[in-house]
Amino acid sequence: MKKILLTALVLSSLVSCNLDREPYDGAITDQVVVTETGLEQFLNGIYSKLSYGATDYVGNSASLNLYRAGIFGADEIHMSSASSDDLSQFYNYLRNASGARSNAVWNDGLQAVNATNAIFENLKEGKSAALDHMLGEAYYLRAFSNFAMLQLYSFPYSQGQSNLGIPLKKTSSIDERPVR
């Protein structure tokens, strides 16, 4: 019985499958964004990232924290006690660039910018009306993400023309470090 089992094991190890697969790296962008279905799913991922982002127990997402930054800095909410939460800093017109809530806007926003840049690098205008429409959505998402990061990480232009904004990233390369 041992010989049969050993022979079966040896024979099964000699037989191999010819699988032509590329290593998994999340998504193969240049193959995904050139089809309508692939681009639609890719855009849905970007929308999801901005809507829900890195949600954790305090609800850190880019869009929710943008809303909080605006409403807590206005006169629509009254905080009755002191808090160490970043929300109290929004309430007091302070911006802590390293706070968890501000970081959610930066991280999720920059990931959305990188993803939209990958779309622009792999898809050119004019292939079809549907792809052009989704390409327009990608331009909007990049502009929205940059605007959201500008709101939290830059001084208003009226406070000095020499105030630097955010770096404008136009490629999906993680090695590119644009200057401000």
NUVOSE-16840 format. One record per residue: residue number from 0; residue in one letter; x negated, y negated, z of N, C-alpha, C, CB in turn. Coordinates in Angstrom, 1 decimal. Last residue first. Glycine has a CB too. Layout:
REM NUVOSE-16840
(rec NUM,"A",(X,Y,Z),(X,Y,Z),(X,Y,Z),(X,Y,Z)) ...
END
This chain:
REM NUVOSE-16840
(rec 179,"R",(-7.2,-71.4,-4.9),(-6.1,-72.3,-4.7),(-6.3,-73.6,-5.5),(-5.9,-72.6,-3.3)) (rec 178,"V",(-8.2,-68.7,-7.1),(-8.5,-69.8,-6.1),(-7.3,-70.7,-6.0),(-9.8,-70.7,-6.6)) (rec 177,"P",(-7.4,-65.2,-7.2),(-7.4,-66.6,-7.7),(-7.6,-67.6,-6.6),(-6.0,-66.8,-8.3)) (rec 176,"R",(-8.9,-62.4,-7.4),(-8.6,-63.3,-6.2),(-8.6,-64.8,-6.7),(-9.7,-63.1,-5.1)) (rec 175,"E",(-8.5,-59.3,-8.7),(-8.4,-60.7,-9.0),(-8.1,-61.5,-7.7),(-7.5,-61.0,-10.1)) (rec 174,"D",(-8.1,-56.7,-7.9),(-9.4,-57.2,-7.7),(-9.4,-58.7,-8.0),(-10.4,-56.5,-8.6)) (rec 173,"I",(-5.6,-55.9,-8.5),(-5.8,-56.2,-7.1),(-7.2,-56.8,-6.9),(-5.6,-54.9,-6.3)) (rec 172,"S",(-3.9,-57.2,-11.3),(-5.2,-56.6,-10.8),(-5.3,-56.9,-9.3),(-6.4,-57.1,-11.6)) (rec 171,"S",(-1.9,-58.3,-12.6),(-1.5,-57.3,-11.6),(-2.7,-56.7,-11.0),(-0.6,-56.3,-12.2)) (rec 170,"T",(-2.0,-61.9,-13.0),(-2.3,-60.6,-13.4),(-1.9,-59.6,-12.3),(-3.8,-60.4,-13.8)) (rec 169,"K",(-1.6,-64.4,-11.9),(-1.0,-64.1,-13.2),(-1.4,-62.7,-13.8),(-1.4,-65.2,-14.2)) (rec 168,"K",(-1.1,-66.3,-9.1),(-1.6,-65.0,-9.6),(-0.9,-64.6,-10.8),(-1.4,-63.9,-8.5)) (rec 167,"L",(-2.1,-69.1,-7.6),(-1.2,-68.7,-8.7),(-1.7,-67.4,-9.3),(-1.0,-69.8,-9.7)) (rec 166,"P",(-2.2,-69.6,-4.1),(-2.9,-69.2,-5.4),(-1.9,-68.7,-6.4),(-4.0,-68.1,-5.1)) (rec 165,"I",(-0.3,-72.4,-2.9),(-0.7,-71.0,-2.9),(-1.4,-70.7,-4.1),(0.6,-70.1,-2.8)) (rec 164,"G",(-1.7,-75.6,-2.5),(-0.5,-74.7,-2.4),(-1.0,-73.3,-2.2),(0.4,-74.9,-3.6)) (rec 163,"L",(-3.4,-78.2,-0.8),(-3.4,-77.1,-1.7),(-2.2,-76.2,-1.5),(-4.7,-76.2,-1.5)) (rec 162,"N",(-3.2,-81.7,-0.8),(-2.8,-80.4,-0.1),(-2.7,-79.3,-1.1),(-1.5,-80.6,0.6)) (rec 161,"S",(-3.6,-84.0,-2.2),(-4.7,-83.1,-2.1),(-4.4,-81.8,-1.4),(-5.9,-83.8,-1.4)) (rec 160,"Q",(-1.4,-85.5,-2.0),(-1.5,-84.9,-3.2),(-2.7,-83.9,-3.2),(-1.7,-85.9,-4.3)) (rec 159,"G",(0.7,-85.6,0.8),(-0.6,-85.7,0.3),(-0.8,-84.9,-1.0),(-1.6,-85.3,1.4)) (rec 158,"Q",(3.4,-85.2,1.4),(2.4,-85.4,2.5),(1.0,-85.5,2.1),(2.6,-84.3,3.5)) (rec 157,"S",(4.7,-84.7,-0.9),(4.8,-86.1,-0.4),(3.9,-86.3,0.8),(6.2,-86.4,0.0)) (rec 156,"Y",(4.4,-82.0,-1.2),(3.6,-82.9,-2.1),(3.6,-84.3,-1.6),(4.1,-82.8,-3.5)) (rec 155,"P",(4.4,-80.2,1.9),(5.1,-80.9,0.8),(4.2,-81.8,0.0),(6.3,-81.7,1.3)) (rec 154,"F",(2.2,-77.5,2.3),(2.7,-78.7,2.7),(3.5,-79.4,1.6),(1.5,-79.7,3.2)) (rec 153,"S",(2.8,-73.9,2.3),(2.3,-75.2,1.7),(2.9,-76.4,2.3),(2.5,-75.1,0.2)) (rec 152,"Y",(4.1,-71.6,3.2),(2.6,-71.7,3.3),(2.0,-73.0,2.7),(2.1,-70.5,2.6)) (rec 151,"L",(6.9,-71.7,2.8),(6.3,-71.4,4.1),(4.8,-71.6,4.3),(6.6,-69.9,4.4)) (rec 150,"Q",(7.3,-72.4,0.1),(8.1,-73.0,1.2),(7.5,-72.8,2.6),(9.5,-72.5,1.2)) (rec 149,"L",(5.6,-70.7,-1.3),(5.3,-72.1,-1.2),(6.0,-72.8,-0.1),(5.6,-72.9,-2.5)) (rec 148,"M",(7.1,-68.3,-1.2),(5.8,-68.4,-0.5),(5.3,-69.9,-0.3),(4.7,-67.6,-1.2)) (rec 147,"A",(9.2,-69.1,-2.8),(9.5,-68.7,-1.4),(8.2,-68.8,-0.6),(10.0,-67.2,-1.3)) (rec 146,"F",(8.0,-69.5,-5.2),(8.7,-70.6,-4.5),(8.9,-70.3,-3.0),(10.0,-70.9,-5.2)) (rec 145,"N",(7.1,-66.9,-5.8),(6.1,-68.0,-5.6),(6.7,-69.2,-4.9),(5.6,-68.5,-7.0)) (rec 144,"S",(9.6,-65.7,-6.0),(8.6,-65.2,-5.0),(7.6,-66.3,-4.8),(8.0,-63.9,-5.5)) (rec 143,"F",(10.8,-67.1,-8.2),(11.4,-67.1,-6.9),(10.4,-66.7,-5.8),(12.6,-66.1,-6.9)) (rec 142,"A",(9.0,-66.4,-10.3),(9.1,-67.8,-9.9),(9.7,-67.9,-8.5),(10.0,-68.6,-10.9)) (rec 141,"R",(9.4,-63.6,-10.4),(8.1,-64.2,-10.1),(8.1,-65.6,-9.6),(7.1,-64.1,-11.3)) (rec 140,"L",(12.1,-63.6,-11.0),(11.7,-63.0,-9.7),(10.3,-63.5,-9.4),(11.6,-61.4,-9.8)) (rec 139,"Y",(12.1,-64.8,-13.6),(12.8,-65.4,-12.4),(12.3,-64.9,-11.1),(14.3,-65.1,-12.5)) (rec 138,"Y",(10.7,-62.9,-15.0),(10.2,-64.3,-14.9),(10.8,-65.0,-13.7),(10.4,-65.1,-16.2)) (rec 137,"A",(12.5,-60.8,-14.8),(11.1,-60.6,-14.2),(10.5,-62.0,-14.0),(10.2,-59.7,-15.0)) (rec 136,"E",(14.6,-61.7,-16.3),(14.8,-61.4,-14.8),(13.4,-61.4,-14.1),(15.6,-60.1,-14.6)) (rec 135,"G",(13.4,-61.7,-18.8),(13.8,-62.9,-18.2),(14.0,-62.8,-16.7),(15.0,-63.5,-18.8)) (rec 134,"L",(13.2,-58.9,-19.1),(12.0,-59.7,-19.0),(12.2,-61.1,-18.4),(11.3,-59.8,-20.4)) (rec 133,"M",(15.9,-58.4,-19.4),(15.2,-57.9,-18.1),(13.9,-58.6,-18.0),(15.0,-56.4,-18.2)) (rec 132,"H",(16.2,-59.6,-21.9),(17.0,-60.0,-20.7),(16.4,-59.6,-19.4),(18.5,-59.4,-20.8)) (rec 131,"D",(14.5,-58.0,-23.4),(14.2,-59.4,-23.3),(15.0,-60.0,-22.1),(14.6,-60.2,-24.6)) (rec 130,"L",(15.8,-55.6,-23.3),(14.5,-55.7,-22.7),(14.1,-57.2,-22.5),(13.4,-55.0,-23.6)) (rec 129,"A",(18.2,-56.3,-24.7),(18.3,-55.8,-23.3),(16.9,-55.9,-22.6),(18.7,-54.3,-23.3)) (rec 128,"A",(17.2,-56.9,-27.2),(17.9,-57.9,-26.5),(17.9,-57.5,-25.0),(19.3,-58.2,-27.0)) (rec 127,"S",(13.8,-55.7,-27.8),(15.3,-55.6,-27.9),(15.9,-56.6,-27.0),(15.7,-54.1,-27.5)) (rec 126,"K",(11.3,-56.9,-28.3),(11.6,-55.5,-28.6),(13.0,-55.2,-28.8),(10.9,-54.6,-27.6)) (rec 125,"G",(10.7,-59.5,-27.6),(11.2,-59.2,-29.0),(11.5,-57.8,-29.3),(10.3,-59.8,-29.9)) (rec 124,"E",(7.8,-59.8,-25.6),(9.1,-60.2,-26.0),(9.5,-59.7,-27.4),(9.2,-61.7,-25.9)) (rec 123,"K",(6.0,-57.0,-24.2),(6.0,-58.2,-25.0),(7.5,-58.5,-25.4),(5.1,-58.2,-26.2)) (rec 122,"L",(4.7,-55.4,-21.5),(5.9,-55.5,-22.3),(5.9,-56.9,-22.9),(7.2,-55.3,-21.5)) (rec 121,"N",(2.5,-55.3,-19.8),(2.8,-54.1,-20.6),(4.0,-54.3,-21.5),(3.1,-53.0,-19.7)) (rec 120,"E",(2.2,-57.7,-18.5),(1.1,-57.2,-19.1),(1.4,-56.0,-20.1),(0.1,-56.7,-18.1)) (rec 119,"F",(4.7,-58.1,-17.4),(4.3,-59.0,-18.4),(3.1,-58.5,-19.2),(4.0,-60.4,-17.8)) (rec 118,"I",(4.7,-56.0,-15.4),(5.7,-56.0,-16.5),(5.2,-56.9,-17.7),(7.1,-56.5,-16.0)) (rec 117,"A",(2.7,-56.9,-13.8),(2.5,-55.7,-14.5),(3.5,-55.5,-15.6),(2.6,-54.5,-13.5)) (rec 116,"N",(4.0,-59.2,-12.8),(2.8,-59.4,-13.6),(2.5,-58.1,-14.4),(1.6,-59.8,-12.8)) (rec 115,"T",(5.8,-58.0,-11.1),(6.3,-58.7,-12.3),(5.2,-58.9,-13.3),(7.0,-60.0,-11.9)) (rec 114,"A",(4.1,-56.9,-9.2),(4.9,-56.0,-10.0),(5.4,-56.7,-11.2),(6.1,-55.5,-9.1)) (rec 113,"N",(2.9,-59.3,-8.1),(2.1,-58.3,-8.8),(2.9,-57.3,-9.7),(1.3,-57.4,-7.7)) (rec 112,"V",(5.3,-60.4,-7.0),(4.5,-61.1,-8.1),(3.6,-60.1,-8.8),(3.7,-62.2,-7.4)) (rec 111,"A",(5.9,-58.5,-5.1),(6.9,-58.7,-6.2),(6.2,-59.5,-7.3),(8.1,-59.6,-5.7)) (rec 110,"Q",(3.7,-58.8,-3.4),(4.0,-57.5,-4.1),(4.9,-57.6,-5.2),(4.5,-56.4,-3.1)) (rec 109,"L",(4.2,-61.4,-2.5),(3.0,-61.1,-3.4),(3.1,-59.7,-4.1),(1.7,-61.1,-2.5)) (rec 108,"G",(6.6,-61.0,-1.1),(6.5,-61.9,-2.2),(5.3,-61.6,-3.1),(6.4,-63.3,-1.7)) (rec 107,"D",(5.8,-59.2,0.9),(6.8,-58.8,0.0),(6.8,-59.7,-1.3),(8.2,-58.8,0.6)) (rec 106,"N",(3.8,-60.9,2.2),(3.5,-59.6,1.7),(4.5,-59.1,0.6),(3.5,-58.6,2.8)) (rec 105,"W",(5.2,-63.4,2.8),(4.0,-63.3,2.0),(3.7,-62.0,1.4),(2.8,-63.7,2.9)) (rec 104,"V",(7.4,-62.5,4.3),(7.6,-63.3,3.1),(6.4,-63.3,2.2),(7.9,-64.8,3.4)) (rec 103,"A",(6.1,-61.3,6.4),(7.0,-60.5,5.5),(7.3,-61.2,4.2),(8.3,-60.2,6.3)) (rec 102,"N",(4.7,-63.3,7.6),(3.9,-62.3,6.9),(4.8,-61.5,6.0),(3.2,-61.4,7.8)) (rec 101,"S",(6.7,-64.6,9.0),(6.1,-65.3,7.8),(5.3,-64.3,7.0),(5.2,-66.4,8.3)) (rec 100,"R",(7.2,-62.6,10.9),(8.3,-63.0,10.0),(7.8,-63.8,8.8),(9.3,-63.9,10.7)) (rec 99,"A",(4.8,-62.4,12.2),(5.3,-61.2,11.5),(6.4,-61.6,10.5),(5.9,-60.2,12.5)) (rec 98,"G",(2.4,-65.0,11.7),(3.5,-64.4,12.4),(4.1,-63.3,11.6),(4.5,-65.4,12.8)) (rec 97,"S",(0.4,-66.5,10.5),(0.1,-65.1,10.8),(1.2,-64.4,11.6),(-1.2,-65.0,11.6)) (rec 96,"A",(1.5,-69.0,10.2),(1.2,-68.3,9.0),(0.8,-66.8,9.3),(0.0,-69.0,8.3)) (rec 95,"N",(4.0,-70.4,11.8),(2.8,-69.6,12.2),(2.5,-68.7,11.0),(3.1,-68.8,13.5)) (rec 94,"R",(5.2,-73.5,11.8),(5.1,-72.3,10.9),(3.8,-71.6,11.3),(5.0,-72.8,9.4)) (rec 93,"L",(7.8,-75.3,13.5),(6.4,-74.8,13.4),(6.4,-73.6,12.5),(5.9,-74.4,14.8)) (rec 92,"Y",(10.3,-76.2,14.2),(9.6,-76.8,13.0),(8.2,-76.4,12.9),(9.8,-78.3,13.0)) (rec 91,"N",(11.5,-74.8,16.1),(10.8,-75.9,16.6),(10.0,-76.6,15.4),(9.9,-75.6,17.7)) (rec 90,"Y",(12.6,-72.6,14.7),(13.5,-73.6,15.4),(12.8,-74.9,15.7),(14.1,-72.9,16.6)) (rec 89,"F",(10.3,-71.2,14.0),(11.1,-71.8,13.0),(12.0,-72.9,13.6),(11.9,-70.8,12.2)) (rec 88,"Q",(9.7,-70.4,16.6),(8.8,-71.4,15.9),(9.5,-72.0,14.7),(7.5,-70.6,15.5)) (rec 87,"S",(11.7,-68.7,17.1),(11.7,-69.9,17.9),(10.7,-70.9,17.3),(11.3,-69.6,19.4)) (rec 86,"L",(11.0,-66.6,15.4),(12.2,-67.4,15.1),(12.2,-68.7,15.9),(13.4,-66.6,15.4)) (rec 85,"D",(8.9,-65.3,16.5),(8.6,-66.3,15.5),(9.8,-67.1,15.1),(8.1,-65.6,14.3)) (rec 84,"D",(9.3,-65.1,20.1),(9.6,-64.6,18.8),(9.3,-65.7,17.7),(11.1,-64.2,18.6)) (rec 83,"S",(9.3,-66.0,22.6),(8.0,-65.8,22.0),(8.1,-65.3,20.5),(7.1,-64.9,22.8)) (rec 82,"S",(11.5,-68.5,23.7),(11.3,-67.2,23.2),(9.9,-67.1,22.6),(12.4,-66.8,22.2)) (rec 81,"A",(13.7,-70.3,25.9),(12.5,-70.1,25.2),(12.3,-68.7,24.8),(11.3,-70.6,26.1)) (rec 80,"S",(17.2,-70.8,25.2),(16.1,-70.4,26.1),(14.9,-70.2,25.2),(16.4,-69.1,26.8)) (rec 79,"S",(19.1,-71.5,23.4),(19.3,-72.0,24.8),(18.1,-71.6,25.7),(20.6,-71.4,25.3)) (rec 78,"M",(19.2,-72.9,20.3),(18.6,-71.9,21.1),(18.6,-72.3,22.5),(17.1,-71.5,20.7)) (rec 77,"H",(21.6,-73.5,17.9),(21.0,-74.0,19.2),(20.5,-72.9,20.0),(22.0,-74.9,20.0)) (rec 76,"I",(21.8,-74.1,14.5),(21.7,-73.1,15.6),(21.1,-73.9,16.8),(20.8,-71.9,15.1)) (rec 75,"E",(21.9,-76.1,12.7),(23.0,-75.2,12.7),(23.0,-74.2,13.8),(23.1,-74.5,11.4)) (rec 74,"D",(20.0,-78.0,12.1),(20.7,-78.2,13.3),(21.9,-77.3,13.4),(21.2,-79.6,13.4)) (rec 73,"A",(17.1,-76.1,10.9),(18.2,-77.1,10.7),(18.9,-77.2,12.1),(19.1,-76.7,9.6)) (rec 72,"G",(15.5,-74.0,11.3),(14.8,-75.3,11.3),(15.9,-76.4,11.1),(13.8,-75.4,10.3)) (rec 71,"F",(17.1,-71.9,11.0),(16.6,-72.1,12.4),(15.9,-73.5,12.5),(15.7,-71.0,12.8)) (rec 70,"I",(17.6,-72.0,8.3),(18.7,-72.2,9.2),(18.2,-72.5,10.6),(19.7,-71.1,9.2)) (rec 69,"G",(15.1,-71.5,7.1),(15.9,-72.7,6.7),(16.9,-73.0,7.8),(16.5,-72.5,5.4)) (rec 68,"A",(14.2,-69.2,8.2),(13.3,-70.3,8.2),(14.1,-71.6,8.0),(12.2,-70.2,7.2)) (rec 67,"R",(16.3,-67.4,7.5),(16.1,-67.8,8.9),(15.2,-69.1,9.0),(15.4,-66.7,9.7)) (rec 66,"Y",(15.9,-67.2,4.8),(17.1,-67.8,5.3),(16.9,-68.2,6.7),(18.2,-66.7,5.2)) (rec 65,"L",(13.4,-66.0,4.8),(13.6,-67.3,4.2),(14.8,-68.0,4.7),(13.6,-67.1,2.6)) (rec 64,"N",(14.1,-63.6,6.1),(13.2,-64.6,6.8),(13.2,-66.0,6.1),(11.8,-64.0,6.9)) (rec 63,"L",(15.6,-62.4,4.1),(16.2,-62.7,5.4),(15.4,-63.7,6.2),(16.3,-61.4,6.2)) (rec 62,"S",(13.8,-62.2,2.0),(14.9,-63.0,1.8),(15.6,-63.4,3.2),(15.9,-62.3,0.9)) (rec 61,"A",(11.8,-60.4,3.2),(11.4,-61.7,2.6),(12.7,-62.6,2.6),(10.8,-61.6,1.2)) (rec 60,"S",(12.4,-59.0,6.4),(12.4,-58.9,4.9),(12.2,-60.3,4.4),(13.8,-58.3,4.4)) (rec 59,"N",(12.5,-57.5,9.3),(11.6,-58.4,8.6),(11.7,-58.1,7.1),(10.1,-58.2,9.0)) (rec 58,"G",(14.1,-56.5,11.5),(14.6,-56.9,10.2),(13.7,-57.9,9.5),(16.0,-57.6,10.5)) (rec 57,"V",(13.1,-55.4,13.8),(13.5,-56.8,13.9),(14.0,-57.3,12.5),(12.4,-57.7,14.4)) (rec 56,"Y",(12.4,-52.8,13.0),(13.5,-53.0,14.0),(13.9,-54.5,14.2),(13.0,-52.5,15.3)) (rec 55,"D",(11.9,-53.5,9.6),(11.6,-52.7,10.8),(12.7,-53.1,11.8),(10.2,-53.1,11.3)) (rec 54,"T",(11.4,-53.8,6.1),(12.3,-53.9,7.3),(11.9,-53.0,8.4),(13.8,-53.6,6.9)) (rec 53,"A",(9.9,-54.9,4.0),(9.3,-54.0,5.1),(10.2,-54.1,6.3),(7.8,-54.5,5.4)) (rec 52,"G",(12.6,-55.3,1.8),(11.2,-55.4,2.1),(10.7,-54.4,3.2),(10.9,-56.8,2.6)) (rec 51,"Y",(15.1,-56.1,1.1),(15.0,-55.3,2.3),(13.5,-55.3,2.8),(15.4,-53.9,2.1)) (rec 50,"S",(14.8,-57.9,-1.1),(16.0,-57.9,-0.3),(15.8,-57.2,1.1),(17.2,-57.2,-1.0)) (rec 49,"L",(12.4,-57.4,-2.3),(12.7,-58.8,-1.8),(13.9,-58.8,-0.9),(12.9,-59.7,-3.0)) (rec 48,"K",(12.7,-54.7,-2.8),(11.5,-55.2,-2.0),(11.8,-56.6,-1.5),(10.2,-55.2,-2.9)) (rec 47,"S",(14.9,-54.7,-4.5),(14.9,-54.1,-3.3),(13.8,-54.6,-2.3),(14.9,-52.5,-3.4)) (rec 46,"Y",(13.8,-56.1,-6.8),(14.9,-56.6,-6.0),(15.0,-56.0,-4.6),(16.2,-56.4,-6.8)) (rec 45,"I",(11.9,-54.1,-7.4),(11.4,-55.4,-7.0),(12.5,-56.1,-6.2),(11.0,-56.3,-8.2)) (rec 44,"G",(13.5,-51.9,-8.1),(12.5,-51.8,-7.0),(12.1,-53.2,-6.5),(11.4,-51.0,-7.4)) (rec 43,"N",(14.8,-53.0,-10.3),(15.6,-52.7,-9.1),(14.7,-52.5,-7.9),(16.4,-51.4,-9.3)) (rec 42,"L",(12.7,-53.1,-12.1),(13.2,-54.3,-11.5),(14.1,-54.1,-10.3),(14.1,-55.0,-12.6)) (rec 41,"F",(12.4,-50.3,-12.5),(11.3,-51.1,-11.9),(11.8,-52.4,-11.3),(10.3,-51.3,-13.1)) (rec 40,"Q",(14.9,-49.7,-13.6),(14.5,-49.1,-12.3),(13.4,-49.9,-11.7),(14.2,-47.6,-12.5)) (rec 39,"E",(14.6,-51.2,-16.0),(15.7,-51.5,-15.1),(15.4,-50.9,-13.7),(17.0,-50.9,-15.6)) (rec 38,"L",(12.4,-49.9,-17.1),(12.3,-51.3,-16.7),(13.4,-51.7,-15.8),(12.3,-52.3,-17.9)) (rec 37,"G",(13.5,-47.4,-17.7),(12.4,-47.5,-16.8),(12.2,-48.9,-16.3),(11.1,-47.1,-17.5)) (rec 36,"T",(15.6,-48.0,-19.4),(15.9,-47.3,-18.2),(14.7,-47.5,-17.2),(16.2,-45.9,-18.4)) (rec 35,"E",(14.2,-49.2,-21.6),(15.2,-49.9,-20.9),(15.5,-49.3,-19.5),(16.5,-50.0,-21.7)) (rec 34,"T",(10.6,-48.9,-21.6),(11.9,-48.4,-21.9),(13.0,-49.1,-21.1),(12.0,-46.8,-21.6)) (rec 33,"V",(8.3,-49.9,-20.6),(8.5,-50.1,-22.0),(9.9,-49.5,-22.5),(7.4,-49.5,-22.8)) (rec 32,"V",(7.7,-49.4,-18.0),(8.3,-50.7,-18.3),(8.6,-50.9,-19.8),(7.5,-51.8,-17.9)) (rec 31,"V",(6.4,-46.9,-17.8),(7.7,-47.1,-17.3),(8.4,-48.3,-17.8),(7.6,-47.2,-15.8)) (rec 30,"Q",(3.9,-46.9,-18.9),(4.8,-45.9,-19.5),(6.2,-46.2,-19.0),(4.4,-44.5,-19.2)) (rec 29,"D",(2.5,-48.7,-17.4),(2.5,-48.9,-18.8),(3.5,-48.0,-19.5),(1.1,-48.8,-19.4)) (rec 28,"T",(2.8,-47.6,-14.7),(3.5,-48.8,-15.1),(3.6,-48.9,-16.6),(2.8,-50.0,-14.6)) (rec 27,"I",(3.4,-45.0,-13.2),(2.5,-45.2,-14.3),(3.2,-46.4,-15.0),(2.3,-44.0,-15.2)) (rec 26,"A",(3.6,-45.1,-9.7),(4.3,-45.2,-11.0),(3.2,-45.5,-12.0),(5.4,-46.3,-11.0)) (rec 25,"G",(2.1,-43.6,-7.6),(3.3,-44.4,-7.4),(4.1,-44.5,-8.6),(2.9,-45.8,-6.9)) (rec 24,"D",(0.3,-41.9,-8.7),(-0.2,-43.2,-8.1),(1.0,-44.1,-7.9),(-1.2,-43.9,-9.0)) (rec 23,"Y",(-0.6,-38.6,-9.3),(0.4,-39.5,-8.9),(-0.1,-40.8,-8.2),(1.4,-38.8,-7.9)) (rec 22,"P",(-2.5,-37.8,-12.3),(-2.4,-37.9,-10.8),(-1.3,-38.9,-10.4),(-3.7,-38.3,-10.2)) (rec 21,"E",(-0.7,-36.1,-14.9),(-1.6,-37.2,-14.5),(-1.5,-37.3,-13.0),(-1.3,-38.6,-15.2)) (rec 20,"R",(-0.7,-32.8,-16.2),(-0.2,-33.9,-15.4),(-1.2,-34.9,-15.0),(0.5,-33.3,-14.2)) (rec 19,"D",(-0.3,-30.2,-17.7),(-1.0,-31.4,-18.1),(-0.3,-32.5,-17.4),(-0.9,-31.6,-19.7)) (rec 18,"L",(-0.8,-27.0,-16.7),(0.0,-28.2,-16.4),(-0.8,-29.4,-16.8),(0.5,-28.2,-15.0)) (rec 17,"N",(-0.8,-23.9,-17.3),(-1.5,-25.0,-18.0),(-0.6,-26.2,-17.8),(-1.7,-24.7,-19.5)) (rec 16,"C",(-1.3,-21.6,-14.6),(-0.4,-22.4,-15.4),(-1.2,-23.6,-16.1),(0.8,-23.0,-14.6)) (rec 15,"S",(-3.0,-18.5,-14.5),(-2.8,-19.9,-14.1),(-1.9,-20.6,-15.1),(-4.2,-20.6,-14.1)) (rec 14,"V",(-3.9,-15.5,-13.1),(-2.9,-16.1,-14.0),(-2.8,-17.6,-13.5),(-1.5,-15.3,-14.0)) (rec 13,"L",(-5.4,-14.8,-10.9),(-6.1,-15.0,-12.2),(-5.2,-15.6,-13.2),(-6.5,-13.6,-12.7)) (rec 12,"S",(-3.6,-14.5,-8.8),(-4.6,-15.6,-8.8),(-5.3,-15.8,-10.1),(-5.6,-15.4,-7.6)) (rec 11,"S",(-2.4,-12.1,-9.6),(-1.6,-13.4,-9.6),(-2.5,-14.6,-9.5),(-0.6,-13.4,-8.4)) (rec 10,"L",(-4.4,-10.3,-9.2),(-3.9,-10.5,-10.6),(-3.1,-11.9,-10.6),(-3.0,-9.4,-11.0)) (rec 9,"V",(-4.8,-10.4,-6.4),(-5.9,-10.8,-7.3),(-5.4,-11.1,-8.7),(-6.9,-9.6,-7.4)) (rec 8,"L",(-2.2,-9.6,-5.6),(-2.7,-10.9,-5.2),(-3.9,-11.3,-6.1),(-3.2,-10.8,-3.7)) (rec 7,"A",(-2.1,-7.0,-6.6),(-1.1,-8.0,-7.0),(-1.6,-9.4,-6.7),(0.2,-7.7,-6.3)) (rec 6,"T",(-4.3,-5.8,-5.2),(-4.3,-5.9,-6.7),(-3.3,-7.0,-7.2),(-4.0,-4.5,-7.3)) (rec 5,"L",(-3.2,-6.0,-2.6),(-4.5,-6.7,-2.9),(-4.6,-6.9,-4.4),(-5.7,-5.9,-2.4)) (rec 4,"L",(-1.0,-4.3,-2.9),(-0.8,-5.7,-2.5),(-2.1,-6.5,-2.8),(-0.6,-5.8,-0.9)) (rec 3,"I",(-2.3,-1.9,-3.5),(-1.3,-2.5,-4.4),(-1.1,-4.0,-4.1),(0.1,-1.7,-4.3)) (rec 2,"K",(-3.8,-1.5,-1.2),(-4.5,-1.6,-2.6),(-3.5,-2.3,-3.5),(-4.9,-0.3,-3.1)) (rec 1,"K",(-2.0,-1.2,0.8),(-2.9,-2.3,0.8),(-3.5,-2.6,-0.5),(-3.9,-2.1,1.9)) (rec 0,"M",(-0.8,1.2,0.0),(0.0,0.0,0.0),(-0.9,-1.3,0.0),(0.9,0.0,1.2)) 
END
